[in-house]
Every structure is written in structure tokens, then in C-alpha cells.
Amino acid sequence: MKHLPLFNQISKLSNSLKVFKKNFFGVPFLAFFNIMTLLILGGVSIYAKLNNKGRGVERLFSDPFNFWFPYEGIFTGVSEVLGCLPVAICAFTFGVLRQKDRGSRSAIFLFFSALLLGVFYLDDRFRMTLIMSRLGISKKIIYLCYGSAVFLYGVKFWRYIKTTHYLPLVAAFLLFAISRLEDLLETPHQALHAMLEDGTKLLGLVNLALYFWYVCHHEVWRHFQQSENR
């Protein structure tokens, strides 16, 4: 490299920058989210340095792991994975369908499904309900709002849902309702409480993930069939 003329080195550097720009800025939101993440991490690092909060930063990345009980929290981890799957699948399928017809009934259904399930996932993952309850907001009010959102979602899209194999979806929301009711009742028996609250939620997430996987697979397959027939 050092034996090449200077202008050849500059030309190669320019071509490398073009390739980088094409790949980095060619993917939607890639640059935005990378820059935002770097800004957040940089801001947290500066704050920790100025206020001697290095231990606090470490806690942001710490893993809840118990060496003596490696199975601890395993079902919670599985639930978190299953919880984000329907959101990702619905969002991706909506992105595929909107290229053909962004106003189609299935695309709108999947968009609001991703939105609703995304709110539920964020609430569960970041303990938003627990935080709000500690701030004085009753859990009953929070669950009433979520229940109203699910009811409106069902009323709005019932005609479309009826055209699908909707039993897993109905079962999932019923299981989630049982889980939330158990959280309010607080059964004294620990094992029974865990099964009724977290066990029903896990089973509901299994049904939810399978339902949206099937619906999205069917919609994408139909989309490509229509494209081939044109």
C-alpha cells in the first residue's frame, strides 16, 4: 500500500467511503438508531464519570444470574423472547404488505397488532405497571385501560379475525386476563400464585406467537402469489 502513488490511495479511500455510505445510509433508520444509541451511551458515560457513578452504569448491563440456581428465571426469559416475537413478526409483515397496498385490511390489522402487543411487551419488560402503581396509580385503573384497548381492538378487527384460525388469539387474551386477575388477588401460596400468574402468561404467549406466525406466513405467501400472477 505504501508503494502506491498518493492519488491511488486517496481514490481507494474515497471508494471505501462510498461503499460505507451506501451500506450505512441505505438501510432505513440504521444511521439514526446507531447515532442515537451512541449519544445515549456517551451521555450515560459522561454522567457516570462526572458523578462517580460507575457502579450504576454497570448495573444497567448486569445479568440476573444465580450460579447456584442456573434455572432461576428461565421461564421469565422464555416469556420475554416469546413476547417480542409477535411484535417483530407483525411489524415485518406490515412492512412487506404496505409496499403493495398500505390500506389493506390485513396490513392495518397487523400494524395495530404490533402497536398493541408492543405496548404490552414494553410494560412487562420494563415493569411500567409496577412503577406507575408505586407512584400512586391503581393497578385496577391500568388494567382497565389495557382491557379497554383490547376490547376496542377486538371490535375493530373482529371481521378480519373471524377469517383466520382465531382460537389461539382468543385463548391468549383469556389467559392474559387470568394472569392479571391473579396479580390483583395475590394468592398466598407461592407455587400456585406463580402458575396462575406467570404460567398462564407463558401459555398465552405461546398461543399468541403461533397465531401471528401463522397469520403473517399466510399473508406474505398470498402477497407473493398475487405478485407472481401479475
Residue, then its C-alpha position, 0 to 999 in steps of 0.5 A: m500500500k505504501h508503494l502506491p502513488l498518493f492519488n491511488q490511495i486517496s481514490k481507494l479511500s474515497n471508494s471505501l467511503k462510498v461503499f460505507k455510505k451506501n451500506f450505512f445510509g441505505v438501510p432505513f433508520l440504521a444511521f439514526f438508531n446507531i447515532m442515537t444509541l451512541l449519544i445515549l451511551g456517551g451521555v450515560s458515560i459522561y454522567a457516570k464519570l462526572n458523578n462517580k457513578g460507575r457502579g450504576v452504569e454497570r448495573l444497567f448491563s448486569d445479568p440476573f444470574n444465580f450460579w447456584f440456581p442456573y434455572e432461576g428465571i428461565f421461564t421469565g426469559v422464555s416469556e420475554v423472547l416469546g413476547c417480542l416475537p409477535v411484535a417483530i413478526c407483525a411489524f415485518t409483515f406490515g412492512v412487506l404488505r404496505q409496499k403493495d397496498r398500505g390500506s389493506r385490511s390485513a396490513i392495518f390489522l397487523f400494524f395495530s397488532a404490533l402497536l398493541l402487543g408492543v405496548f404490552y411487551l414494553d410494560d412487562r419488560f420494563r415493569m411500567t405497571l409496577i412503577m406507575s402503581r408505586l407512584g400512586i396509580s391503581k393497578k385496577i385503573i391500568y388494567l382497565c385501560y389495557g382491557s379497554a384497548v383490547f376490547l376496542y381492538g377486538v371490535k375493530f378487527w373482529r371481521y378480519i379475525k373471524t377469517t383466520h384460525y382465531l382460537p389461539l388469539v382468543a385463548a391468549f387474551l383469556l389467559f392474559a386476563i387470568s394472569r392479571l386477575e391473579d396479580l390483583l388477588e395475590t394468592p398466598h401460596q407461592a407455587l400456585h400464585a406463580m402458575l396462575e400468574d406467570g404460567t398462564k402468561l407463558l401459555g398465552l404467549v405461546n398461543l399468541a406467537l403461533y397465531f401471528w406466525y401463522v397469520c403473517h406466513h399466510e399473508v406474505w405467501r398470498h402477497f407473493q402469489q398475487s405478485e407472481n400472477r401479475 
